[in-house]
């Protein structure tokens, strides 16, 4: 029996804790409440080939196309073939997916060739999954630490190399302590708070990814950040699910005319990066004003039944979307990059595993297929929990591309304190939907001069965001092409010589590394 720390309590962390607790001593750590995570806010659903007119092979094909040549085919095969069984097990755990006449209801989302997206509570899929898993975990002998922030990983130098041995945690009272473990599983989610406009909650500050990088773990595909096309253009940018467009809603310019059919043959149902850039281009033509999402043809009764959460949010902001189009804007949504793992969650550091959005399994490539994220968390968290039977999991074989590049930055100039707002604004304007070398170099220069000091949780979050911002910018400069969610206006074409993942690690003994 191993002592296992799981950091993060979204679907990936909760599934890992649930599955691992049968054979291991599990400690579950979250910096907010147990049920607070990105999973809680997921609206669209779970993409899975459960139906007679669909197949895992079709799901694989759609995922590979969306990934723009960077998906790992082995990981995608695992995702799509193991997904149906894992979803059935999720149902057995108490997740009540929506049904019509006793059969699972299913929706259609962008870039899927079949109607395979199942949902719960209309547009509350993530919340329903989160609550069911919280109930399941609370029934088990799992040690839970809420309002506990992982400041860093504990790392031990051995004759064989570095090995993760636990975490440095800041408790609810602000005190810091070491929590030892045989294995640490990072399931702490993405880093949507890098950007001014994001659908992610405030807790998504990339803590696990940043800590893993500082410990020397390999990261991959960090330049690929997916922007959801339709965040409601109000403070907080609440998500308006892609399923709304899947059910027939259309995008209009400020004159009430559709424009996406001039951008892509699939119009509103083109891949997310295409739709997001199409909206951004249209907004630029109209002076930055939002475009409009018109769902009125779906009818008030259908909208209220199928999308009760979005209906409530639109009303709270003074809109009746059953009668009028609502303003929308792209917003940072999902990070394809993260800690490089194999298909069992193992990272480049022995003793460290990662699952969920914090991990880069290779299933998403350069652009995540809609509603694949919850399935990825479910499938690979289950596999990672089973991999824990090896008391201290060894590091996997070299990465799928083994093109490792240390990223070094001289932090001697980092003397200007930065705020989260300043960092988010810079990333939004310089490292957002469209990028070019001039803006990226300017961002790199400004980031090199900024510092995030202090011992509070807020300071720790800002330090993590600053580390990750520097890495994202460096990777975006290095990828001199446009592919998936990474769009370089100075390199508008996809280039075959970049048909591999760029991997990054910290040279941990090098004093020039940002720490």
N, C-alpha and C positions, 0 to 999 in steps of 0.2 A: 504493500500500500504506500503510495506516494503522497506527500503533502503538496497540494496544487493550489496556487493562487490564480483566480480568474478575475481579470480587471475589465469591468464593463458589464452592463446588465441589459443590453438589447437582446435580440433573438439569438445572436451568436454566443454571447456570454452565458445566457440562461440555458441554452441547449447544452453547451459544454458542461456547465455545472450539474445539470440534471443527469446527463448521461454518465459523467465521471464519478458522481457521488456514490454509485453502487459499488465501486471498487477502490475509491481513493478518499482521502481526507481533503475536502474542498473548502477553500476560503474565497468568498465572493466579495469583491471590492468595487464600490461605485462612488463617484464624487458627489452624486445627488441622491435622490430617493431611489429605491430599488426599481420602480417602474418608469423612471425618467430616462429616456434614450431616444435616439433617432428612429428606432423601430416604432415607437409610440405614434409618430407622426406620418408613417407611411400610409398613403391613401390607396394607391392603385390596386395592389394585390400581389399574388404570387403566380408567376408564369410557370406552368408545369403541364407536361403532355399526359393528361389523364383520360382523354376522351377518344372514342372509337375512330373519329375522323382525323386524329392527330397521331404523332409518333415522336419518340425521343430523337430520331434521326432528323426529322423536320425542325425540331427545336434546336438541335445542334447546328444545322445549316443556317438558321436565322441568326443565331448567336455569333457564328463566325463571320457572317456578312456585316453585322453591326460593328464587330470589333476591328474592322478595317485592316485585317492582316496581322494583327498583333496577338490574337488569342492563342493560348496554349491548347491545341486540339485534345490532348489527353485530359486536361482539367475540364474542358467543355463537355467531353463525353461523360465524365464522372457526374458533372452537374445534372445533365439532362436525363441520364439513365437511372441514377439513384434518386432523383428528385421525386418521382411519383410515390415511391415507398416512404420516403421521409415525410411527405405531405400527409399520407394516410396515417402515419404515426402521430403527426401533429393533431389530426382530427381526434385520434384516440386520447390525446392529452387534454382534450376539451375545447379546442378551437372550433367554433361553429361558423363555418363558411356559409355564405348565403346560398339558398336553394330555390329552385322553381319547380313546383310539382314533385318535390322530393329529390330532384336531381341537382347536382352542383350547378349554380349559375356561373356563367363565364362571359368575360368581356374580351374586346379586341383592342390592342394597343399598337402603337407605331412599330413598324418593321417586323411584326409577327405575321407569318403566313397563315395562321390559324387562330381561332378564338380559343385561347388557352389560359387566360388570366382569371383566376378565381379570387373572390374577395369576401370580406366579412363586414357586417354592419354597414353595408353600402360602401362608404368611402372611409371606413375606420378599420381597415384590415390590420394595420400595424398595432393599433391599440388593442384589438381583440386578441391578437397573438401574444402581445406583451402581458396582458392581464392573465391569460390562461397559463403562461409559462411561470409568471410570478407565483400564482397559486400552486402550481406543481412543485416549484423549488421550495416554497415555504413548508411543504409537507415533508421535506427531506432533512437529513442531519447536515445541513450546509451552514457553515459559519458566515454570517453576513455583516459586512462593515459598510454602512451607508455614510454619506457625507465625508468620505475618506478619499483624499487626492493622492494618486501615485506621482510623486515628484520625480523619481528616477528608478532605474533598475539597479539591484545589487549584482556586482559582477566579480567573480573570483578568477585569478590567474592560476592556471594549472600547467603541468608539464605538457599537456595536450593542447593548451590554448585557453581562451576565455570561456567561462561558463556562467550562466545566469543562476543566481542563488536566492533570489527574492526581490522585494521592492522596498523603496524608501517611501513611507506613507505619511501624509499630514492628516491628522484626525480632526474631528469636528471642533475640538478645543484649540486647534492651531498648533498643537505639539507634533513633533516629528519623531518617527520611530522606524526601525527596521523590522520588516516581517519576512522571516526566512521561509524558503520553500524549496522543494526538489525541482519543481517546474512552475514557470509562470506562463499563463496564456493571456495574451493581449487581445481583448475584444472591445476596445474602447472607442471604436467608430472612426469617423472621418474628421475633416477639418474645415467644415463649411464656414466657420467664423473667420477664415482668412479673407472673406469678401464682404463688402458693404451690403449686398443684396443676397440673401441665402434663405432657403427653405428650412435649414437646419436649426435646431434649438441652440441656446447659448452654451450648452455644455460641450459642443463639438469643436474642441480646440486642438485636436490631434495629439493629445498627451501621450498615448501609447506609442505612436509612430515616432514622435520626437525622442522619447526616452530610449526606444530601441536603437535609433540612429546614433544617439550619443554613446550607447554601449558598444557600438561597432557593427550592428546588424545591417545587412544589405537591404536597401530599398529599391523599388523598381517602378517605372511608369508614372513617376510623380508629376510629370508635366501634363498629364491628362486629367483635367477636372471637368466634369460634366455639368453644364448649366441647364436647368430645367427651363423649357420655353415659357411656361406660364405660371409665374407667381403673381398673385393679385397685387396690383400696383398701389399698395397702401403700406403704412409703417409695419414692419415685421415680415413683409412679403410672404403671406401664407400661401401654401401650395394650392394650385388648382389642377387636380389630377389629369394626367394624360388620358385617362379613361373617358373624360368628358369629350375630348376630341375623337376618341375611339368610337363613341356613341353617336357622333354626328355634329358636334359643335364646330364652328368655323372661325377663322381669324379674319378680322377686318381692319383696314386702315382707317384713318380719321375721317375719311369721306364715306365710310360704310361699304367699301369695296374689298372683296377678297384679293389677296396678293400671293399666297403661298403656291398656287397652281403655276405661277410664273417662275417659281424658284426650283420646284422639284415635281416630278410626275405624280408622286404620292401626296402632294400638297400638305395638308395639316397632319398627315400620318407618315411623313418622311422621318428618317432617323432624328433623334433629339437634337444632335448638334446642328443638323441642317435647319430644322425649324427654329432653334434658338438664334442662329445667325441670321436667318431670314427675318425674324422679328426685329433683331437689333439693327439690321440694315434699313428696314422700313421706319423704325423709330428715328434713325439718323436723318432720313429724308424729311421727316415731319418735325424736326427741331427737338428731338429727344422725347417727344410726348408718347405715352404708351399706345400700343395697338389695343384692339378690342376683341374679346372672345364672345362670340354670339352663340349661346346655347338655348335661345328662346324656342327654337323649333322642337326641342325635346319635351316641352310642356311642363307646367308647374308641378303636376302630380308626380311625374317621372323623376324630375330633378330632386324633389323632396324625398322620395323613396330611395332612389339610387345614390344620391349624394347629399345626405342630410347634414354632414359636417360642413361641406362647402356652402350649402344653402345658408346655414346658420352664420358662418363667417361673413358671407356677402351681406346678409341683413345687418350684421353688427357694424358694417362699414357703410351702411346707407344705400345698398344696392338691392334691387329685386331682379335677379338674373333670369327669372322666368319671363320677364317683360322687357328687359333691356340688356344690351351687351355690357360686359364689365371690363375695366382696363387691366391689362396684364403686361408683364415685363419678364425677361429672363432672370434667373437667379441661380447662384451656385447651389448644386444639389447633391452630387455624388462624386467621390474621388476614386477613380479607377486604380490609381497608384497606392502604394503602401509598403508594408514590410514583405519582402519577397518570401514566399513559402512554397513548399511542395504540396501535393494533393492531400497530405495528412497534417497540414498546419505547421510543419517544422520549418524553422527559420535557419539562417546561417549560423546562429549561436546555439550551442547545446544548452538545453534547459529552458529555451524560449520557444513558444509556439504562438501563432497568431491566427485569428479567424475574423470573419465579418469584414466590414469596410476598412478596418485597420490593416488587413492583409491584402497582398497582391498575389492571388492564386493564378492569375493568367486567364481567368474565364471571361473577363470583360474586354481585354485588349485595349484599343484606343477609344472605345465608346461603348458603354454598357447598354445592352438590350433592355428595353423597358420591362420592369417587374422581375428581373433576374436577381436582384440584390437580396431579397428575403430568402429566395431559394438557395443562393450561394451560402448565406449564413447558416441555413438549416443543414445543408448537405455536408459542408466542410467542417462545421462545428462538431457534428456527429463523428466524422472521421478523426478529427483531432482528439476528441475524448477517448476514442478507442486506441489511439496511438500512445496515450499516457500509460498504457500497460508496460511500456518500456520506462523504467523508473526515471531516468534522466534521458529524454529523447536526444539522440545525436543529431548533429546538423545534417541536412540533406546533401546530396551530391551537388556539384557546382550548378549555378543557375541555368535556366534553359538556354541562355545565350552566352553566359560566362564572360560578358564584356563588362568587367568591373572597373569603375573609375572613382578614385577617391575625390571627394569634394573638399577643398581647403579654402578657408577665407581668413584673412588677417583681421582679427577683431580689435587690433590696437586702436583703430579709429572709431570703434563703437562706444562713443561717449555721450551721445544725445539720447535722452530718455524718449521713448515713443509711447503713444497711447494706442489702444486697440482700434479706435476710430481712424487714426492716421494710417495705421498699417492696412486696415481694410480698404480705405479709400485708394491707397497706392496700388494694391493688388487689383482692385476693380478697374481702375483706369489704365493700368500698365500691363497687367498679366491676366486679363479677362478673356472675353469671347474671341477677340482678335488681338494678335500680338505682332510686333516687329522688333528688329534688333535695337533701334533707337530707344524705344520705350523700355525694353527689357534691360538694356545697359543702364539707363537712368534709374530704373528700379533697383538694379543690383548695387549701384553706387549709393543710393540713399539707404538701402537696407544695411549695407556694411557699416554705416555710421550710427545706426540706431542700437540702443541697448534696452534691456528689460531687466531691471534689478529689483531685488526685494525678496522677502521670505513668505509673503502671503500666497494663498491659492491663486488669486487673481494675477499676481506677478508671475507665478509659475506657468499659468495658462498663456500669458503674453510671451514669455520666453519660448514656450513651445511653438506658438504661432510664428514668432520671428525666425526661429531655426528653420521651420518648414517653408516659410516664405522664401528664404534664401535658397533652399534646395530646389523648390519649384522653379524659381527664376533661372537658376543655373541650368537645370534640365531643359527648360523652354528655349534657352539660348542654344544649347547643344543640338537640339533636334531641328535641323534646318530643312524642314518640310512642313506641309500641312497634312494631317492624318487624324481622322476621327475628331475628337474634342479639342485637339491642338491645332489652331489655325494661325499660320504665319503669313501675313499679307505680303511679306518680302520673299517668301518661298511658298507660293500658292499651290504648288503641285505636290503630290505624293511621290516620294523618291524611293526606288527599290533598295538603295544602299542604306536606308533607314528602316528596313523591314525587320527590326529586332528591338527588343526592350533595352532601354538605357538603364543601367543599374548603378546605384550610388551607395557608398559606405563611408563612414567616418574612420579615418586613420587615428585610432584612439590614443596613440602615444605621441602623436604629432602636436606640438604646442600651438600650431597655427589654426587648428580646428576650432570652430565656434563651439563653446560648451556652455 
